[in-house]
Amino acid sequence: MTSDYLTPPHSLEAEQSVIGGLMLDGGQSERCQKVLSSLKAEAFFCRPHQVIYEELRALNQQQKPIDLLTVFDSLERKGISETIGGFAYLAELSRYTPSMANIVEYSKIVRDRAKRRYGIEKLNQMVSLMYANDGLSADDKLESVQTLFTQITDYSKVGARRGLRTFGDVFGDWAEMVEKRFTGDQSAIGLTSGIPSLDAMLEPKRIVKGSLFVVGARPKMGKTTLYLNMAINCALNENLPALAFSLEMPDIQLVERMITQLSGVASSHFYASGFDQMKFGLASAKAGELIQNGNLYIDDTPGLSLAHIVAECRRIKRERGVVGMVLVDYLTLMKAEKADRNDLAYGEITKGLKNLAKELDCVVVLLTQLNRQLENRSDKRPQPSDSRDTGQIEQDCDYWLGIYREGAYDEHADQRATELLLRLNRHGASGVVYTEQRNGAIYDCDQATAKRNVETREAQPTKKKGGF
């Protein structure tokens, strides 16, 4: 017989020192506030310690003093003081704390042991899942394993558990995020698009993380141009991984368009007949910025499935710890599961991409082709209901942006003028943003002047040409 018994990783001494240090310090110092805002009660292994620490946080949120007497009085009024060892145990915690100056380091020990316990818990779930005869296929089981790995990664970063949580727990997370916003922490706010006028419309929340951002347009309107602009902006300006999945364009062509857009050098200079050493050097230097930055990833696998995109995104999340944007060009070229109707099949993809955005706490940008019928209208500006083969998009997306170029229908109109129509924004205002497309890139412009030009043009009779 062996007496060996594997107990879950924990440090009772560190837990006691955190609680004792908080009571000795009074909870008002910067080090105490750092511990109370970052360490959650669930990180404690000992149940009485969880109860005591939760009471400390409650007193802090109520802006009440924290010491031996106030904590005991609060627990006594709730009738739970004896469950944690009474006044004697609280006094013992205070008496034997090595140093209240080191409570931040003690809290790191508590957090480290909690991470290890959580990892063990999830790994055990993975083993049980693979052994279980529950009718699931191996692929389904591996998909679940991937999800569990993502949960481990999330917990190691922010300590967030899935499942039901009290309002107080969630409020604590919210308060911590608000504090980060006030201190200028960019991780606590949304992402930008790289187009100043559109970003101004999206302020103050910007493009909220966990959102599905749908871009809809007819062919040749500039969907891919906007897609590349957002990917480059995420990689360089937001300094976050941007994962570009292209079903329409090979990766080499995509890279060429990115270099053109970033450098302003026309792609004709990349061919022998138009070669220019100076311009090629400028383009190469700009490409070098993206290479050195290392945040831009491209996948041009034909007929991409939702499962492939999810697996690749989770892989990057594990490797990098964070994902900024996932960009998919475009919906109806994706491999859909069998369904009675196309709208149902593609609806499953949009729901899956929305769930992916929430799971990875990133923004998913999805391009979609619009129905030809919109060209029969007098006003051909797109609406969310014009999305081809899916009515689910309006329900799943948080943002819906249409792209419109009058020059596609009127040969006398400015061929560069482009309208970005933010039709749906669940987090703020919607409206029209005026831009210009030049040499394969999209640029901001003076909004008042552009609006006057549109109004003047629409007040005059025009000669139309055929649509697409």
Phi, psi and omega in degrees: 000140178250146179263001181293136178214122183279109176268148179301145181301132177193165176221098180298325181296317179293320179298315179297321182290327177296310182294314180298319180295321178295319181290323179290324184279339179091352175081001185260343183288165180297321181294324177293317180296326178295318179293312183295330181275336185254335184258130180257156184300327182295344179288342180279137180280320183279126183300314177303325178293324176299315181296314181297314183296322178298323178292321176300316180294322179296317178297321180294318179294330177275002180059037176259153179294150179245115172204182184304314185287317182294322179293315180297317180299318180295318178291323180295318180294334178271356178074025183237012183296324182289334181291343181252008177104002176073189182298326183297319181289320177300318179296323179295321179299318181291322186290324188256015174289123184301311182200122179289343178290342185253020185295333177296317178293322177297320181295327178295324177295315178300316181294320180299316180294325179295320177299317181295320178295319180295319178298318178297318180300313182290323178295322176296322177297321179297315180297313179299321180297317182288331178281333190294138172263080187245012178087353179280145177284167178300321180297318178297319180295317180294327175297318178294323177298319177301318179298319179295322176298319179297321179296322177297316179299315180299317183294324179293335181272310188237353179073026183267127176263151174276162179100185183293134176226151179289157177303322181299319179297314181293322178300321179299318178296318180297315180298322178295320179293319179299319179298321179295322179298318182292334180266005176084016179287112185293340180290344184264002178235173183284185182259158177263164179264341184094358176248108189308316182292324176291319178296324177296322178293327183276350179296153001272352187278338186061209177271107188294136178295146185089009185255155172256117183252109184260133176244120183239139179192163170283167180301150175069017179271337179120023180300310183293327178298314178294319178303313180292322179300316181292322179294313180296317180298318179297317183290315186270311186274319176279341181056044179231152178299131175244121185252107185259116177255118184243115177263346184263326190233135177299155185298325180294318177296322180296317178298318179299318179292324178296317179296319178299314182293319184286324185265337185079008179269124181298145183295342179297338180282356178266009178241155186304320184292335182242017186297135176223117187302316183294315181290324177294323178296320177297315180297319180296322179295318179294321176298323179298328177297317179292322179295313181293323180297317175071016183262353186256124180240142183229136177224117180247026179306125181295145175059043181304141175256163177300319182299321179295314181298315181298315182297316180294319179294319178295324179297314179294323178298319178294319184286319186259341181086348182202151173230133180273297181227145169244123185240128185237123181234103355220178194304305190285357172269352179286153177282115183260152175289158180294136179206166181295327180223153179300322183295327178288319180296313180287334175298324176295326178292314181296322177294320179296321179290325176296317178296324178296319179300318179291318183297317185266359182053051181228183174254129174255121178257121183240122176270143180218142178278142181259158182295145178295336185300336182297338181285350176276351179276155175292320175259108187269011178293132189288154176234157178304329182289352179277356182300133184283136170064011175205127173261359183282339186303315182301326181282324187272328188280152175264333177227140173228120182236124177261153178242133183221130172238116178298331180297342177289340183240343183232113184291343179268351180282161176296116184290344181271333186297128183225134178254129173259113187257098178279094186276329184225128176214101183289352184245005182174211187282158173236169181160195184247136175240130182262131181223177175229143174251123180220131175051042176077015179228161181244134185231150174286163176210173179293118188292318182295316180295315180298320179295319179296321179297319179296313181297320178294316180296319183288341178279350181252149175292139183235156175266113183274154170238169185296152177275200183258000000 
